[in-house]
Amino acid sequence: MKYKINLFGITRDIVGGNVTEIELGQSADVQAVLGKLKTEFPKLKEIKSLLVAVNSEYAEADLVLSENDEIALIPPVSGG
């Protein structure tokens, strides 16, 4: 299955765009998506508190994904 991942902040800079797609087997979970992305883009491993949102809600690592889910990587935000 193909999963479309929306990227924000530093994740967008690392990957080189606002969106990327990855392919995983059926019944992939959030942890599998993160693992695949960190393999393809090793600099993502440097981000300490990378969160994943699925359908506009923060998701736990064991959440099983559907092909039409809206997935987003949420990096830490700092401000001043």
Secondary structure, 3 states (H helix, E strand, C coil): CEEEEEECHHHHHHHCCCEEEEECCCCCEHHHHHHHHHHHCHHHHHCCCCEEEECCEECCCCCECCCCCCEEEECCCCCC
